[in-house]
Amino acid sequence: MLNEKGVSLIESLLVIVVIGSILFLMANIPNALQLVGKSKHMNLAREIAVKQIEDKRAIDYADIALGSSAVSDYRLGMLPRGSGTVTVGVEDEEGEWVNCDASICANGEDVKQLTVTVNWHDNKPQTITLKTMIGEGGINQ
């Protein structure tokens, strides 16, 4: 039986691999956490925009006013520098608000274009925009 003292080459390599793996994981934790945060912000912004659309769809078609207004949702405070706008209709060439773009409502359909934009800042400005149409007698009418 050998009675040698010291560390074998395999043991040394194993220690190097384990320490290297730990250092690699520690170096990537901040990036992973940042990506998780960005994903949460994007999902929250999408939820806020969808809620604004649902709220407008719950209003009677005739009571949906044309124009632009700020998003009113307490969850905007959860987004860094969060803000948003809800726009019903579009401005035509003369600057007048109309239900929707002439190329879409070419036959005078009773629909209103709804655009919801949510903005926030994750190291750089981020925006999510959802567009839909609300029609008289459509969803929730």
N, CA, C and O of each residue as an XYZ file, in Angstrom:
564
protein
N       0.833     -1.172      0.000
C       0.000      0.000      0.000
C       0.881      1.238      0.000
O       1.866      1.330      0.733
N       0.501      2.175     -0.834
C       1.286      3.389     -0.939
C       0.885      4.358      0.156
O      -0.300      4.526      0.442
N       1.828      4.966      0.742
C       1.569      5.926      1.804
C       2.159      7.262      1.387
O       3.087      7.777      2.010
N       1.597      7.812      0.315
C       2.138      9.053     -0.225
C       1.305     10.235      0.229
O       0.087     10.144      0.382
N       1.985     11.330      0.436
C       1.311     12.558      0.823
C       1.277     13.481     -0.389
O       2.143     13.416     -1.262
N       0.234     14.365     -0.430
C       0.144     15.307     -1.538
C      -1.204     15.224     -2.226
O      -2.103     14.500     -1.796
N      -1.322     15.980     -3.302
C      -2.579     16.077     -4.048
C      -2.330     15.561     -5.455
O      -1.347     15.921     -6.103
N      -3.228     14.721     -5.907
C      -3.061     14.171     -7.251
C      -3.504     15.189     -8.301
O      -4.155     16.185     -7.989
N      -3.143     14.920     -9.520
C      -3.502     15.793    -10.634
C      -5.015     15.829    -10.825
O      -5.564     16.892    -11.113
N      -5.689     14.721    -10.675
C      -7.145     14.655    -10.843
C      -7.840     15.491     -9.777
O      -8.795     16.208    -10.074
N      -7.372     15.405     -8.550
C      -7.968     16.216     -7.487
C      -7.803     17.700     -7.770
O      -8.732     18.482     -7.564
N      -6.627     18.091     -8.239
C      -6.359     19.499     -8.563
C      -7.274     19.981     -9.684
O      -7.840     21.070     -9.598
N      -7.420     19.182    -10.726
C      -8.291     19.565    -11.837
C      -9.747     19.669    -11.390
O     -10.471     20.563    -11.827
N     -10.170     18.767    -10.532
C     -11.539     18.790    -10.022
C     -11.802     20.077     -9.233
O     -12.858     20.691     -9.384
N     -10.869     20.475     -8.412
C     -11.011     21.720     -7.641
C     -11.076     22.917     -8.587
O     -11.888     23.819     -8.386
N     -10.238     22.932     -9.607
C     -10.243     24.037    -10.572
C     -11.580     24.111    -11.305
O     -12.112     25.205    -11.496
N     -12.130     22.977    -11.717
C     -13.422     22.948    -12.412
C     -14.534     23.445    -11.503
O     -15.376     24.234    -11.931
N     -14.550     22.996    -10.259
C     -15.599     23.410     -9.316
C     -15.508     24.914     -9.053
O     -16.525     25.606     -9.104
N     -14.335     25.421     -8.780
C     -14.169     26.857     -8.518
C     -14.515     27.670     -9.764
O     -15.163     28.712     -9.660
N     -14.095     27.211    -10.926
C     -14.432     27.905    -12.172
C     -15.931     27.952    -12.414
O     -16.463     28.976    -12.842
N     -16.608     26.853    -12.143
C     -18.070     26.812    -12.314
C     -18.758     27.783    -11.366
O     -19.682     28.494    -11.758
N     -18.310     27.810    -10.130
C     -18.900     28.730     -9.150
C     -18.678     30.178     -9.577
O     -19.601     30.989     -9.501
N     -17.481     30.511    -10.019
C     -17.194     31.875    -10.476
C     -18.035     32.240    -11.698
O     -18.522     33.365    -11.802
N     -18.207     31.301    -12.615
C     -19.030     31.547    -13.804
C     -20.474     31.848    -13.413
O     -21.080     32.790    -13.924
N     -21.016     31.045    -12.507
C     -22.395     31.259    -12.054
C     -22.542     32.594    -11.335
O     -23.521     33.310    -11.542
N     -21.574     32.927    -10.495
C     -21.641     34.194     -9.760
C     -21.549     35.388    -10.704
O     -22.182     36.416    -10.464
N     -20.777     35.263    -11.760
C     -20.635     36.361    -12.718
C     -21.915     36.571    -13.517
O     -22.181     37.692    -13.952
N     -22.713     35.529    -13.721
C     -23.927     35.640    -14.531
C     -25.187     35.933    -13.731
O     -26.229     36.215    -14.321
N     -25.123     35.875    -12.414
C     -26.309     36.152    -11.600
C     -26.846     37.563    -11.837
O     -28.056     37.705    -12.009
N     -26.026     38.612    -11.858
C     -26.587     39.955    -12.096
C     -27.308     40.070    -13.444
O     -28.360     40.704    -13.526
N     -26.759     39.471    -14.490
C     -27.416     39.513    -15.802
C     -28.749     38.784    -15.771
O     -29.734     39.255    -16.338
N     -28.779     37.641    -15.114
C     -30.021     36.873    -15.028
C     -31.082     37.653    -14.261
O     -32.243     37.686    -14.670
N     -30.698     38.277    -13.162
C     -31.652     39.070    -12.384
C     -32.155     40.269    -13.182
O     -33.330     40.625    -13.093
N     -31.280     40.887    -13.955
C     -31.682     42.021    -14.787
C     -32.685     41.575    -15.851
O     -33.664     42.278    -16.103
N     -32.461     40.438    -16.468
C     -33.392     39.926    -17.474
C     -34.739     39.570    -16.863
O     -35.780     39.792    -17.482
N     -34.729     39.024    -15.663
C     -35.982     38.711    -14.977
C     -36.749     39.998    -14.696
O     -37.965     40.048    -14.885
N     -36.053     41.034    -14.250
C     -36.692     42.323    -13.984
C     -37.289     42.932    -15.239
O     -38.410     43.441    -15.209
N     -36.555     42.886    -16.341
C     -37.069     43.421    -17.608
C     -38.302     42.656    -18.066
O     -39.263     43.250    -18.555
N     -38.273     41.350    -17.907
C     -39.416     40.533    -18.297
C     -40.639     40.874    -17.454
O     -41.749     40.963    -17.978
N     -40.441     41.067    -16.154
C     -41.550     41.447    -15.277
C     -42.127     42.794    -15.688
O     -43.346     42.967    -15.710
N     -41.262     43.748    -16.013
C     -41.735     45.069    -16.427
C     -42.524     44.988    -17.732
O     -43.560     45.638    -17.872
N     -42.041     44.199    -18.679
C     -42.753     44.075    -19.949
C     -44.120     43.420    -19.746
O     -45.113     43.869    -20.320
N     -44.178     42.374    -18.942
C     -45.459     41.721    -18.671
C     -46.419     42.656    -17.966
O     -47.609     42.673    -18.281
N     -45.922     43.437    -17.016
C     -46.772     44.385    -16.301
C     -47.285     45.460    -17.251
O     -48.460     45.823    -17.193
N     -46.427     45.973    -18.120
C     -46.851     46.985    -19.091
C     -47.929     46.422    -20.015
O     -48.902     47.109    -20.327
N     -47.760     45.186    -20.448
C     -48.757     44.547    -21.309
C     -50.083     44.379    -20.564
O     -51.149     44.620    -21.131
N     -50.019     43.969    -19.303
C     -51.239     43.821    -18.500
C     -51.966     45.155    -18.344
O     -53.192     45.211    -18.437
N     -51.216     46.218    -18.109
C     -51.818     47.548    -17.967
C     -52.509     47.944    -19.262
O     -53.638     48.433    -19.237
N     -51.842     47.739    -20.396
C     -52.424     48.104    -21.691
C     -53.686     47.289    -21.978
O     -54.683     47.840    -22.445
N     -53.650     46.004    -21.707
C     -54.822     45.150    -21.941
C     -55.985     45.589    -21.063
O     -57.131     45.602    -21.512
N     -55.699     45.948    -19.813
C     -56.756     46.408    -18.902
C     -57.403     47.689    -19.425
O     -58.616     47.863    -19.312
N     -56.602     48.582    -19.993
C     -57.153     49.820    -20.549
C     -58.096     49.514    -21.717
O     -59.150     50.136    -21.853
N     -57.708     48.556    -22.551
C     -58.567     48.158    -23.675
C     -59.858     47.546    -23.147
O     -60.941     47.866    -23.636
N     -59.751     46.672    -22.158
C     -60.950     46.049    -21.588
C     -61.874     47.095    -20.977
O     -63.094     47.004    -21.111
N     -61.294     48.089    -20.305
C     -62.112     49.153    -19.705
C     -62.866     49.938    -20.774
O     -64.036     50.271    -20.586
N     -62.212     50.236    -21.888
C     -62.881     50.974    -22.976
C     -63.960     50.113    -23.624
O     -65.016     50.622    -23.998
N     -63.705     48.831    -23.757
C     -64.708     47.944    -24.359
C     -65.953     47.814    -23.477
O     -67.039     47.518    -23.974
N     -65.796     48.035    -22.176
C     -66.927     47.933    -21.253
C     -67.844     49.161    -21.329
O     -68.974     49.125    -20.842
N     -67.357     50.238    -21.936
C     -68.149     51.466    -22.072
C     -69.024     51.352    -23.313
O     -68.611     50.772    -24.317
N     -70.236     51.905    -23.245
C     -71.120     51.922    -24.403
C     -70.428     52.667    -25.548
O     -69.800     53.702    -25.327
N     -70.541     52.143    -26.759
C     -69.848     52.696    -27.925
C     -70.067     54.203    -28.056
O     -69.119     54.946    -28.309
N     -71.297     54.653    -27.888
C     -71.617     56.077    -28.063
C     -70.939     56.945    -27.010
O     -70.737     58.138    -27.237
N     -70.585     56.372    -25.867
C     -69.974     57.139    -24.776
C     -68.449     57.155    -24.826
O     -67.814     57.781    -23.978
N     -67.863     56.487    -25.790
C     -66.402     56.484    -25.914
C     -65.994     57.747    -26.665
O     -66.224     57.874    -27.868
N     -65.384     58.674    -25.936
C     -65.016     59.971    -26.513
C     -63.716     59.869    -27.301
O     -62.789     59.156    -26.915
N     -63.671     60.593    -28.407
C     -62.451     60.662    -29.205
C     -61.433     61.541    -28.491
O     -61.799     62.485    -27.791
N     -60.166     61.229    -28.671
C     -59.104     62.032    -28.083
C     -58.099     61.178    -27.342
O     -58.137     59.948    -27.385
N     -57.201     61.865    -26.664
C     -56.111     61.196    -25.968
C     -56.171     61.537    -24.483
O     -56.493     62.664    -24.107
N     -55.857     60.555    -23.647
C     -55.831     60.780    -22.202
C     -54.734     59.921    -21.587
O     -54.235     58.981    -22.207
N     -54.374     60.260    -20.366
C     -53.334     59.505    -19.665
C     -53.910     58.190    -19.147
O     -55.090     58.102    -18.809
N     -53.066     57.185    -19.092
C     -53.461     55.901    -18.517
C     -53.637     56.099    -17.017
O     -52.777     56.674    -16.350
N     -54.750     55.621    -16.500
C     -54.990     55.724    -15.053
C     -54.987     54.316    -14.464
O     -56.017     53.641    -14.428
N     -53.829     53.891    -14.010
C     -53.673     52.573    -13.409
C     -52.595     52.688    -12.335
O     -51.479     53.128    -12.613
N     -52.928     52.295    -11.126
C     -51.982     52.409    -10.016
C     -50.710     51.600    -10.265
O     -49.667     51.892     -9.680
N     -50.789     50.588    -11.124
C     -49.628     49.733    -11.372
C     -48.537     50.434    -12.177
O     -47.415     49.935    -12.262
N     -48.860     51.597    -12.775
C     -47.810     52.349    -13.476
C     -46.684     52.725    -12.516
O     -45.531     52.858    -12.926
N     -47.021     52.894    -11.239
C     -46.007     53.210    -10.242
C     -45.020     52.078    -10.012
O     -43.945     52.295     -9.453
N     -45.374     50.874    -10.436
C     -44.476     49.725    -10.294
C     -43.452     49.672    -11.424
O     -42.471     48.932    -11.344
N     -43.680     50.457    -12.474
C     -42.728     50.528    -13.583
C     -41.796     51.710    -13.349
O     -42.255     52.775    -12.936
N     -40.502     51.551    -13.600
C     -39.599     52.686    -13.441
C     -39.944     53.792    -14.441
O     -39.898     53.588    -15.654
N     -40.290     54.961    -13.909
C     -40.714     56.117    -14.720
C     -41.863     55.740    -15.652
O     -41.870     56.119    -16.824
N     -42.822     55.000    -15.132
C     -43.946     54.518    -15.937
C     -44.944     55.614    -16.279
O     -45.271     56.459    -15.445
N     -45.418     55.588    -17.507
C     -46.456     56.506    -17.978
C     -47.175     55.831    -19.137
O     -46.745     54.788    -19.628
N     -48.269     56.437    -19.564
C     -48.984     55.847    -20.685
C     -50.083     56.748    -21.197
O     -50.515     57.675    -20.512
N     -50.535     56.466    -22.415
C     -51.632     57.212    -23.025
C     -52.623     56.242    -23.652
O     -52.267     55.169    -24.139
N     -53.884     56.667    -23.619
C     -54.960     55.950    -24.295
C     -55.493     56.909    -25.342
O     -55.920     58.015    -25.012
N     -55.474     56.495    -26.599
C     -55.948     57.344    -27.684
C     -57.094     56.647    -28.395
O     -56.966     55.511    -28.853
N     -58.220     57.350    -28.479
C     -59.384     56.839    -29.200
C     -59.520     57.677    -30.459
O     -59.653     58.899    -30.388
N     -59.488     57.018    -31.612
C     -59.555     57.715    -32.891
C     -58.173     58.133    -33.357
O     -57.160     57.806    -32.739
N     -58.157     58.859    -34.457
C     -56.914     59.380    -35.025
C     -57.162     60.805    -35.493
O     -58.301     61.204    -35.734
N     -56.096     61.556    -35.618
C     -56.221     62.904    -36.161
C     -56.099     62.833    -37.674
O     -55.194     62.186    -38.201
N     -57.022     63.505    -38.378
C     -56.943     63.528    -39.839
C     -56.004     64.645    -40.287
O     -55.336     65.270    -39.462
N     -55.955     64.891    -41.591
C     -55.034     65.884    -42.149
C     -55.298     67.287    -41.618
O     -54.377     68.099    -41.532
N     -56.551     67.583    -41.262
C     -56.903     68.911    -40.761
C     -56.718     69.025    -39.248
O     -56.985     70.081    -38.674
N     -56.272     67.969    -38.606
C     -56.095     67.990    -37.162
C     -57.361     67.681    -36.392
O     -57.400     67.863    -35.175
N     -58.397     67.218    -37.072
C     -59.659     66.855    -36.427
C     -59.606     65.382    -36.021
O     -59.017     64.552    -36.713
N     -60.233     65.081    -34.886
C     -60.303     63.697    -34.438
C     -61.410     62.973    -35.190
O     -62.543     63.451    -35.254
N     -61.078     61.822    -35.756
C     -62.055     60.973    -36.443
C     -61.963     59.571    -35.840
O     -60.977     59.231    -35.185
N     -63.003     58.762    -36.069
C     -63.065     57.430    -35.458
C     -61.873     56.555    -35.806
O     -61.281     55.929    -34.927
N     -61.521     56.508    -37.083
C     -60.371     55.697    -37.483
C     -59.825     56.214    -38.800
O     -60.431     57.061    -39.456
N     -58.683     55.694    -39.169
C     -58.005     56.088    -40.395
C     -58.920     55.852    -41.592
O     -59.620     54.842    -41.657
N     -58.909     56.791    -42.537
C     -59.784     56.698    -43.711
C     -59.530     55.425    -44.519
O     -60.451     54.899    -45.143
N     -58.310     54.933    -44.516
C     -58.022     53.706    -45.264
C     -58.669     52.484    -44.605
O     -58.911     51.477    -45.269
N     -58.948     52.570    -43.311
C     -59.587     51.461    -42.603
C     -61.101     51.610    -42.644
O     -61.817     50.651    -42.931
N     -61.581     52.802    -42.360
C     -63.028     53.068    -42.316
C     -63.484     53.699    -43.631
O     -64.154     54.732    -43.626
N     -63.132     53.093    -44.729
C     -63.432     53.656    -46.046
C     -64.926     53.698    -46.342
O     -65.374     54.537    -47.124
N     -65.703     52.810    -45.732
C     -67.140     52.743    -46.004
C     -67.981     53.310    -44.870
O     -69.179     53.039    -44.792
N     -67.368     54.091    -43.995
C     -68.104     54.720    -42.906
C     -68.553     53.759    -41.824
O     -69.598     53.971    -41.210
N     -67.787     52.705    -41.575
C     -68.138     51.743    -40.535
C     -68.164     52.430    -39.165
O     -67.458     53.411    -38.928
N     -68.994     51.889    -38.277
C     -69.068     52.414    -36.915
C     -68.037     51.711    -36.043
O     -68.379     50.856    -35.226
N     -66.782     52.075    -36.222
C     -65.692     51.548    -35.404
C     -64.798     52.703    -34.980
O     -64.670     53.707    -35.679
N     -64.191     52.533    -33.829
C     -63.236     53.524    -33.331
C     -61.910     52.822    -33.096
O     -61.851     51.732    -32.527
N     -60.861     53.467    -33.543
C     -59.525     52.916    -33.350
C     -59.055     53.265    -31.942
O     -59.168     54.413    -31.511
N     -58.531     52.282    -31.232
C     -58.039     52.475    -29.868
C     -56.567     52.094    -29.825
O     -56.185     50.990    -30.215
N     -55.746     53.024    -29.344
C     -54.314     52.784    -29.216
C     -53.910     53.041    -27.770
O     -54.173     54.114    -27.227
N     -53.276     52.061    -27.156
C     -52.786     52.204    -25.783
C     -51.274     52.062    -25.821
O     -50.742     51.079    -26.336
N     -50.585     53.059    -25.267
C     -49.127     53.046    -25.217
C     -48.683     53.160    -23.766
O     -49.129     54.050    -23.042
N     -47.808     52.260    -23.345
C     -47.243     52.300    -21.997
C     -45.734     52.449    -22.139
O     -45.093     51.711    -22.887
N     -45.176     53.411    -21.410
C     -43.744     53.703    -21.462
C     -43.118     53.484    -20.085
O     -43.760     53.714    -19.061
N     -41.878     53.043    -20.070
C     -41.110     52.924    -18.839
C     -39.642     52.970    -19.210
O     -39.298     53.029    -20.390
N     -38.772     52.943    -18.209
C     -37.339     53.080    -18.461
C     -36.589     51.940    -17.777
O     -36.555     51.870    -16.548
N     -35.991     51.051    -18.562
C     -35.111     49.979    -18.089
C     -33.751     50.174    -18.747
O     -33.479     49.584    -19.793
N     -32.907     50.986    -18.151
C     -31.608     51.357    -18.718
C     -31.737     52.173    -19.995
O     -30.828     52.927    -20.342
N     -32.832     52.034    -20.682
C     -33.153     52.851    -21.851
C     -34.676     52.884    -21.971
O     -35.357     52.028    -21.406
N     -35.215     53.856    -22.699
C     -36.681     53.949    -22.813
C     -37.284     52.699    -23.463
O     -36.785     52.204    -24.473
N     -38.360     52.207    -22.865
C     -39.076     51.035    -23.367
C     -40.523     51.437    -23.635
O     -41.080     52.265    -22.914
N     -41.124     50.866    -24.649
C     -42.507     51.178    -25.005
C     -43.211     49.917    -25.466
O     -42.635     49.076    -26.157
N     -44.472     49.806    -25.067
C     -45.335     48.766    -25.617
C     -46.591     49.469    -26.097
O     -47.169     50.283    -25.377
N     -47.015     49.154    -27.321
C     -48.198     49.774    -27.911
C     -49.134     48.677    -28.399
O     -48.731     47.783    -29.143
N     -50.391     48.761    -27.969
C     -51.424     47.840    -28.431
C     -52.483     48.643    -29.167
O     -52.934     49.681    -28.683
N     -52.879     48.159    -30.337
C     -53.918     48.814    -31.131
C     -55.052     47.834    -31.369
O     -54.828     46.641    -31.573
N     -56.275     48.354    -31.340
C     -57.442     47.532    -31.614
C     -58.547     48.425    -32.151
O     -58.415     49.649    -32.190
N     -59.619     47.804    -32.558
C     -60.795     48.531    -33.038
C     -61.964     48.182    -32.127
O     -62.118     47.036    -31.704
N     -62.782     49.182    -31.832
C     -63.992     48.969    -31.045
C     -65.163     49.322    -31.947
O     -65.243     50.431    -32.473
N     -66.067     48.372    -32.119
C     -67.202     48.597    -33.006
C     -68.518     48.643    -32.258
O     -68.677     48.033    -31.201
N     -69.455     49.377    -32.825
C     -70.785     49.429    -32.238
C     -71.403     48.045    -32.367
O     -71.464     47.485    -33.461
N     -71.858     47.501    -31.255
C     -72.410     46.154    -31.257
C     -71.345     45.080    -31.233
O     -71.650     43.901    -31.412
N     -70.079     45.476    -31.012
C     -68.989     44.511    -30.993
C     -68.844     43.858    -29.640
O     -69.826     43.683    -28.917
N     -67.634     43.502    -29.298
C     -67.353     42.827    -28.034
C     -67.831     43.704    -26.879
O     -67.576     44.908    -26.857
N     -68.514     43.099    -25.936
C     -69.024     43.751    -24.721
C     -70.046     44.844    -25.002
O     -70.327     45.640    -24.107
N     -70.602     44.919    -26.175
C     -71.598     45.965    -26.473
C     -72.991     45.393    -26.414
O     -73.964     46.114    -26.634
